Amino acid sequence: MAGNNQIPQSESGFEDWLPEMACKLGGEGLIGELCNGFNLLMDPEKGVINLESLKRNAAALGLGDHSDEELRSMLREGDFDGDGALNQMEFCVLMFRLSPELMDASRFCFQQSLRPDFPNFS
């Protein structure tokens, strides 16, 4: 996890705050914040994040200069059921997938939890 308040930053300039949030908020707090983020982005009538709701909120996210195709691509990245929108579960899974450091930490914790029952698991 990120230490010393240093947030990993990719070449694209993306700052991965999720590991820091996880450390400060704990698991339940982090999921609660992800749900809050989903609620801010979703279409209130449809209960999902779709292209229209993402476009409406793009400026607040610093995505105001992205084309419709780029926003559609972002939606496709997490759209597991192929409906063109993100439900709350798809959104939360996507946020975890986009945080390599958090995924590594989750993988490590999962492996550690299996060790007592499966000592040869690696």
Backbone as a printed PyTorch tensor [residue, N CA C, xyz], in Angstrom:
tensor([[[  0.8330,  -1.1870,   0.0000],
         [  0.0000,   0.0000,   0.0000],
         [  0.8740,   1.2450,   0.0000]],

        [[  0.3280,   2.3330,  -0.4320],
         [  1.0850,   3.5780,  -0.4880],
         [  1.4240,   4.0420,   0.9130]],

        [[  2.6440,   4.4030,   1.1010],
         [  3.0520,   4.9040,   2.4030],
         [  3.5170,   6.3370,   2.2960]],

        [[  3.7440,   6.9690,   3.3940],
         [  4.2650,   8.3340,   3.4460],
         [  3.3970,   9.3070,   2.6550]],

        [[  2.1160,   9.0210,   2.5160],
         [  1.2060,   9.8730,   1.7580],
         [  1.6500,  10.0770,   0.3160]],

        [[  2.4370,   9.1500,  -0.2230],
         [  2.8350,   9.2200,  -1.6170],
         [  1.8530,   8.3890,  -2.4230]],

        [[  1.2020,   9.0210,  -3.3700],
         [  0.2130,   8.3550,  -4.2020],
         [  0.8750,   7.9650,  -5.5100]],

        [[  0.8070,   6.6640,  -5.8890],
         [  1.4060,   6.2590,  -7.1560],
         [  0.7680,   7.0190,  -8.3120]],

        [[  1.5930,   7.4470,  -9.2350],
         [  1.0990,   8.1930, -10.3820],
         [  1.6330,   7.5370, -11.6510]],

        [[  0.7410,   7.2270, -12.5650],
         [  1.1410,   6.5940, -13.8060],
         [  1.6860,   7.6370, -14.7730]],

        [[  2.1890,   7.1590, -15.9050],
         [  2.7000,   8.0650, -16.9310],
         [  1.6030,   8.9880, -17.4490]],

        [[  0.3480,   8.5250, -17.3960],
         [ -0.7570,   9.3400, -17.8970],
         [ -1.1410,  10.4490, -16.9260]],

        [[ -0.5660,  10.4270, -15.7240],
         [ -0.8980,  11.4430, -14.7360],
         [ -1.9820,  10.9960, -13.7730]],

        [[ -2.5110,   9.7820, -13.9610],
         [ -3.5510,   9.2580, -13.0720],
         [ -2.9620,   8.9970, -11.6960]],

        [[ -3.5970,   9.5220, -10.6770],
         [ -3.1570,   9.2960,  -9.3060],
         [ -4.0850,   8.2860,  -8.6590]],

        [[ -3.5250,   7.1920,  -8.1770],
         [ -4.2940,   6.1110,  -7.5850],
         [ -4.4790,   6.3680,  -6.0900]],

        [[ -5.6080,   6.9600,  -5.7310],
         [ -5.9050,   7.2860,  -4.3380],
         [ -6.5890,   6.1360,  -3.6070]],

        [[ -7.0220,   5.1090,  -4.3270],
         [ -7.7920,   4.0400,  -3.7020],
         [ -7.0360,   3.3290,  -2.5740]],

        [[ -5.7570,   2.9820,  -2.7400],
         [ -5.0520,   2.3240,  -1.6250],
         [ -4.9930,   3.1980,  -0.3660]],

        [[ -4.7690,   4.4960,  -0.5650],
         [ -4.7130,   5.4100,   0.5780],
         [ -6.0720,   5.4910,   1.2720]],

        [[ -7.1310,   5.5420,   0.4510],
         [ -8.4880,   5.5660,   1.0100],
         [ -8.7620,   4.2860,   1.7890]],

        [[ -8.3240,   3.1500,   1.2480],
         [ -8.5460,   1.8640,   1.9100],
         [ -7.8520,   1.8350,   3.2760]],

        [[ -6.6450,   2.3830,   3.3290],
         [ -5.9110,   2.4140,   4.6040],
         [ -6.6350,   3.2790,   5.6320]],

        [[ -7.1190,   4.4200,   5.1950],
         [ -7.7350,   5.3540,   6.1320],
         [ -9.1600,   4.9800,   6.5110]],

        [[ -9.9060,   4.4120,   5.5580],
         [-11.3300,   4.1550,   5.7930],
         [-11.6430,   2.7180,   6.2030]],

        [[-10.7410,   1.7990,   5.9120],
         [-11.0390,   0.3890,   6.1280],
         [-11.9320,  -0.1200,   5.0020]],

        [[-12.1610,  -1.4240,   4.9920],
         [-12.9200,  -2.0470,   3.9180],
         [-14.3320,  -1.5260,   3.7670]],

        [[-15.0720,  -1.4900,   4.8610],
         [-16.4700,  -1.0340,   4.7840],
         [-16.5510,   0.4400,   4.4130]],

        [[-15.6540,   1.2460,   4.9500],
         [-15.6520,   2.6650,   4.6270],
         [-15.3320,   2.9100,   3.1600]],

        [[-14.3810,   2.1300,   2.6220],
         [-14.0210,   2.2790,   1.2180],
         [-15.1980,   1.9080,   0.3220]],

        [[-15.8630,   0.7960,   0.6050],
         [-17.0230,   0.3930,  -0.1950],
         [-18.1140,   1.4610,  -0.1000]],

        [[-18.3120,   2.0250,   1.0810],
         [-19.2940,   3.0940,   1.2460],
         [-18.9750,   4.2970,   0.3760]],

        [[-17.6960,   4.6670,   0.3110],
         [-17.2930,   5.8090,  -0.5200],
         [-17.4380,   5.4940,  -2.0040]],

        [[-17.1270,   4.2630,  -2.3940],
         [-17.3330,   3.8810,  -3.7860],
         [-18.8120,   3.9550,  -4.1490]],

        [[-19.6690,   3.5140,  -3.2420],
         [-21.1150,   3.6030,  -3.4750],
         [-21.5660,   5.0500,  -3.5720]],

        [[-20.9920,   5.9160,  -2.7450],
         [-21.3040,   7.3490,  -2.8380],
         [-20.8870,   7.9030,  -4.1990]],

        [[-19.7180,   7.4930,  -4.6740],
         [-19.2580,   7.9330,  -5.9860],
         [-20.1850,   7.4490,  -7.0890]],

        [[-20.6110,   6.2050,  -6.9700],
         [-21.5570,   5.6660,  -7.9490],
         [-22.8330,   6.5010,  -7.9600]],

        [[-23.3460,   6.7980,  -6.7760],
         [-24.5880,   7.5720,  -6.6820],
         [-24.4530,   8.9580,  -7.3030]],

        [[-23.2740,   9.5500,  -7.2130],
         [-23.0490,  10.8670,  -7.8200],
         [-23.0470,  10.7950,  -9.3450]],

        [[-22.6010,   9.6780,  -9.8880],
         [-22.4550,   9.5460, -11.3300],
         [-23.6520,   8.9260, -12.0290]],

        [[-24.4870,   8.2370, -11.2900],
         [-25.5650,   7.4810, -11.9280],
         [-26.7120,   8.3680, -12.4050]],

        [[-27.4340,   7.8240, -13.3500],
         [-28.6830,   8.4360, -13.8040],
         [-29.7230,   8.0990, -12.7420]],

        [[-30.2700,   9.0980, -12.0450],
         [-31.1790,   8.8050, -10.9300],
         [-32.4510,   8.0670, -11.3450]],

        [[-32.8730,   8.2250, -12.5790],
         [-34.0850,   7.5310, -13.0300],
         [-33.8190,   6.0720, -13.3820]],

        [[-32.6160,   5.7980, -13.9020],
         [-32.3020,   4.4380, -14.3580],
         [-31.4880,   3.6490, -13.3510]],

        [[-30.8490,   4.3280, -12.4090],
         [-30.0730,   3.6450, -11.3770],
         [-28.7570,   3.0570, -11.8630]],

        [[-28.2620,   3.5320, -13.0160],
         [-26.9910,   3.0680, -13.5640],
         [-26.2010,   4.2710, -14.0660]],

        [[-24.9030,   4.0660, -14.2830],
         [-24.0830,   5.0760, -14.9420],
         [-24.1400,   4.7680, -16.4280]],

        [[-24.6920,   5.6940, -17.1930],
         [-24.7550,   5.5160, -18.6390],
         [-24.0090,   6.6710, -19.2990]],

        [[-23.9720,   6.6690, -20.6200],
         [-23.2280,   7.7110, -21.3230],
         [-23.7320,   9.1000, -20.9620]],

        [[-25.0390,   9.2590, -20.8910],
         [-25.5990,  10.5740, -20.5990],
         [-25.2160,  11.0610, -19.2000]],

        [[-25.3110,  10.1700, -18.2130],
         [-24.9670,  10.5980, -16.8480],
         [-23.4690,  10.8460, -16.7130]],

        [[-22.6620,  10.0520, -17.4170],
         [-21.2140,  10.2650, -17.3750],
         [-20.8510,  11.5900, -18.0430]],

        [[-21.4920,  11.8970, -19.1730],
         [-21.2470,  13.1860, -19.8410],
         [-21.6610,  14.3450, -18.9520]],

        [[-22.7920,  14.1950, -18.2740],
         [-23.3000,  15.2600, -17.4060],
         [-22.3150,  15.5520, -16.2730]],

        [[-21.6260,  14.5320, -15.7890],
         [-20.7290,  14.6870, -14.6460],
         [-19.2560,  14.7170, -15.0430]],

        [[-18.9670,  14.6430, -16.3340],
         [-17.5830,  14.5420, -16.7950],
         [-16.7340,  15.7350, -16.3660]],

        [[-17.2660,  16.9180, -16.4290],
         [-16.4770,  18.1040, -16.0820],
         [-16.0400,  18.0670, -14.6210]],

        [[-16.9320,  17.6440, -13.7410],
         [-16.5940,  17.5670, -12.3140],
         [-15.4980,  16.5380, -12.0510]],

        [[-15.3670,  15.5540, -12.9400],
         [-14.3540,  14.5130, -12.7920],
         [-13.0570,  14.8520, -13.5230]],

        [[-13.0350,  16.0050, -14.1770],
         [-11.8660,  16.3590, -14.9650],
         [-11.8490,  15.6610, -16.3120]],

        [[-13.0070,  15.1950, -16.7680],
         [-13.1020,  14.4830, -18.0360],
         [-13.8370,  15.2980, -19.0900]],

        [[-13.9810,  16.5850, -18.8750],
         [-14.7780,  17.4200, -19.7550],
         [-14.2960,  17.4650, -21.1830]],

        [[-13.0200,  17.1980, -21.4310],
         [-12.4860,  17.2790, -22.7880],
         [-12.4840,  15.9320, -23.5050]],

        [[-13.1040,  14.9050, -22.9180],
         [-13.1490,  13.5820, -23.5440],
         [-14.3230,  13.4930, -24.5210]],

        [[-14.0850,  12.7920, -25.6190],
         [-15.1270,  12.6010, -26.6240],
         [-16.1440,  11.5550, -26.1430]],

        [[-17.2830,  11.5180, -26.8160],
         [-18.2860,  10.5040, -26.4900],
         [-17.6960,   9.1060, -26.6180]],

        [[-16.8640,   8.8890, -27.6390],
         [-16.2770,   7.5560, -27.8390],
         [-15.3390,   7.1930, -26.6880]],

        [[-14.5880,   8.1580, -26.1950],
         [-13.7080,   7.8880, -25.0470],
         [-14.5310,   7.5580, -23.8080]],

        [[-15.6270,   8.2730, -23.5960],
         [-16.4970,   7.9830, -22.4530],
         [-17.1580,   6.6170, -22.6120]],

        [[-17.5790,   6.2760, -23.8500],
         [-18.1500,   4.9370, -24.0990],
         [-17.1200,   3.8560, -23.7880]],

        [[-15.8730,   4.1100, -24.1520],
         [-14.7970,   3.1550, -23.8870],
         [-14.6250,   2.9270, -22.3800]],

        [[-14.7390,   4.0150, -21.6120],
         [-14.6540,   3.8940, -20.1490],
         [-15.7850,   3.0170, -19.6220]],

        [[-16.9680,   3.2060, -20.1510],
         [-18.1050,   2.3930, -19.7240],
         [-17.9010,   0.9350, -20.1150]],

        [[-17.4230,   0.6920, -21.3460],
         [-17.2110,  -0.6910, -21.8070],
         [-16.2120,  -1.4340, -20.9310]],

        [[-15.2390,  -0.7000, -20.4000],
         [-14.2000,  -1.3140, -19.5690],
         [-14.7930,  -2.0810, -18.3850]],

        [[-15.8940,  -1.5990, -17.8330],
         [-16.4750,  -2.2450, -16.6590],
         [-17.8220,  -2.8900, -16.8960]],

        [[-18.3380,  -2.8140, -18.1170],
         [-19.6880,  -3.2940, -18.4270],
         [-19.6860,  -4.8010, -18.6720]],

        [[-19.8410,  -5.5730, -17.6120],
         [-19.7710,  -7.0320, -17.7240],
         [-20.9980,  -7.6500, -18.3640]],

        [[-22.1520,  -7.0430, -18.2040],
         [-23.3660,  -7.6510, -18.7530],
         [-23.7200,  -7.1190, -20.1380]],

        [[-22.9190,  -6.1930, -20.6640],
         [-23.0840,  -5.7280, -22.0300],
         [-24.2790,  -4.8310, -22.2890]],

        [[-24.8270,  -4.2240, -21.2420],
         [-26.0080,  -3.3720, -21.4370],
         [-25.6540,  -1.9090, -21.7400]],

        [[-24.3640,  -1.5980, -21.8350],
         [-23.9490,  -0.2370, -22.1650],
         [-23.9060,   0.7080, -20.9820]],

        [[-24.1050,   0.1950, -19.7930],
         [-24.1200,   1.0180, -18.5820],
         [-23.4410,   0.2420, -17.4570]],

        [[-23.1210,   0.9650, -16.3770],
         [-22.5230,   0.3260, -15.1990],
         [-23.5190,   0.3330, -14.0570]],

        [[-23.7900,  -0.8580, -13.5100],
         [-24.5590,  -0.9060, -12.2730],
         [-23.5790,  -0.7240, -11.1170]],

        [[-24.0830,  -0.7020,  -9.9160],
         [-23.2200,  -0.4060,  -8.7660],
         [-22.1080,  -1.4440,  -8.6060]],

        [[-22.4120,  -2.7170,  -8.7840],
         [-21.3930,  -3.7580,  -8.6330],
         [-20.3190,  -3.6180,  -9.7120]],

        [[-20.7310,  -3.3940, -10.9580],
         [-19.7570,  -3.2330, -12.0350],
         [-18.8490,  -2.0330, -11.7670]],

        [[-19.4200,  -0.9570, -11.2660],
         [-18.6360,   0.2400, -10.9530],
         [-17.5950,  -0.0600,  -9.8740]],

        [[-18.0170,  -0.7010,  -8.7910],
         [-17.0860,  -0.9910,  -7.6970],
         [-15.9800,  -1.9460,  -8.1440]],

        [[-16.3330,  -2.9780,  -8.9030],
         [-15.3240,  -3.9090,  -9.4170],
         [-14.3460,  -3.1750, -10.3210]],

        [[-14.8530,  -2.2940, -11.1660],
         [-13.9870,  -1.5260, -12.0560],
         [-13.0080,  -0.6580, -11.2670]],

        [[-13.4820,  -0.0220, -10.2290],
         [-12.5960,   0.8320,  -9.4210],
         [-11.4660,   0.0020,  -8.8140]],

        [[-11.7690,  -1.2110,  -8.3570],
         [-10.7230,  -2.0820,  -7.8140],
         [ -9.7660,  -2.5290,  -8.9130]],

        [[-10.3090,  -2.8910, -10.0660],
         [ -9.4670,  -3.3490, -11.1680],
         [ -8.5260,  -2.2620, -11.6500]],

        [[ -8.9470,  -1.0170, -11.5680],
         [ -8.1210,   0.0900, -12.0380],
         [ -7.0660,   0.5230, -11.0310]],

        [[ -7.0330,  -0.1400,  -9.8900],
         [ -6.0380,   0.1730,  -8.8680],
         [ -5.1010,  -1.0220,  -8.7050]],

        [[ -4.0160,  -1.0750,  -9.4780],
         [ -3.1170,  -2.2340,  -9.4140],
         [ -2.5740,  -2.4960,  -8.0140]],

        [[ -2.2590,  -1.4500,  -7.2880],
         [ -1.7010,  -1.6310,  -5.9440],
         [ -2.7330,  -2.2600,  -5.0090]],

        [[ -3.9620,  -1.8030,  -5.1080],
         [ -5.0210,  -2.3610,  -4.2680],
         [ -5.3130,  -3.8030,  -4.6700]],

        [[ -5.2690,  -4.1000,  -5.9600],
         [ -5.4790,  -5.4740,  -6.4230],
         [ -4.3800,  -6.3840,  -5.8860]],

        [[ -3.1340,  -5.9230,  -5.9070],
         [ -2.0360,  -6.7320,  -5.3660],
         [ -2.2280,  -6.9940,  -3.8820]],

        [[ -2.6290,  -5.9730,  -3.1430],
         [ -2.8540,  -6.1390,  -1.7060],
         [ -4.0200,  -7.0940,  -1.4550]],

        [[ -5.0730,  -7.0010,  -2.2500],
         [ -6.2220,  -7.8980,  -2.0950],
         [ -5.8220,  -9.3310,  -2.3870]],

        [[ -5.0340,  -9.5200,  -3.4340],
         [ -4.5650, -10.8550,  -3.7980],
         [ -3.7340, -11.4420,  -2.6590]],

        [[ -2.8530, -10.6340,  -2.0740],
         [ -2.0150, -11.0920,  -0.9720],
         [ -2.8760, -11.5000,   0.2290]],

        [[ -3.8590, -10.6700,   0.5820],
         [ -4.7370, -10.9900,   1.7150],
         [ -5.5340, -12.2660,   1.4580]],

        [[ -5.9990, -12.4350,   0.2260],
         [ -6.7470, -13.6380,  -0.1390],
         [ -5.8610, -14.8710,   0.0230]],

        [[ -4.6380, -14.7900,  -0.4820],
         [ -3.7230, -15.9240,  -0.3660],
         [ -3.4150, -16.2340,   1.1000]],

        [[ -3.2200, -15.1980,   1.8980],
         [ -2.9440, -15.4060,   3.3170],
         [ -4.1250, -16.0690,   4.0260]],

        [[ -5.3340, -15.7070,   3.6370],
         [ -6.5080, -16.2880,   4.2880],
         [ -6.6740, -17.7610,   3.9400]],

        [[ -6.1270, -18.1940,   2.8070],
         [ -6.2310, -19.5980,   2.4120],
         [ -5.1520, -20.4850,   3.0310]],

        [[ -4.0670, -19.9060,   3.4680],
         [ -2.9280, -20.6890,   3.9710],
         [ -3.2820, -21.6610,   5.0980]],

        [[ -4.0900, -21.2710,   6.0900],
         [ -4.3880, -22.2350,   7.1660],
         [ -5.0790, -23.5090,   6.6670]],

        [[ -5.9510, -23.3820,   5.6970],
         [ -6.6800, -24.5370,   5.1890],
         [ -5.9760, -25.2350,   4.0330]],

        [[ -5.1380, -24.4760,   3.3060],
         [ -4.4370, -25.0140,   2.1480],
         [ -2.9630, -24.6050,   2.2180]],

        [[ -2.1770, -25.2910,   3.0480],
         [ -0.7890, -24.8650,   3.2680],
         [  0.0820, -24.8720,   2.0110]],

        [[ -0.2900, -25.6260,   1.0060],
         [  0.5270, -25.6810,  -0.2230],
         [  0.0580, -24.6920,  -1.2750]],

        [[ -0.9470, -23.8720,  -0.9340],
         [ -1.4700, -22.8920,  -1.8810],
         [ -0.4630, -21.7740,  -2.0600]],

        [[ -0.2200, -21.3860,  -3.3150],
         [  0.6890, -20.2490,  -3.5450],
         [  0.1460, -19.3380,  -4.5970]]])
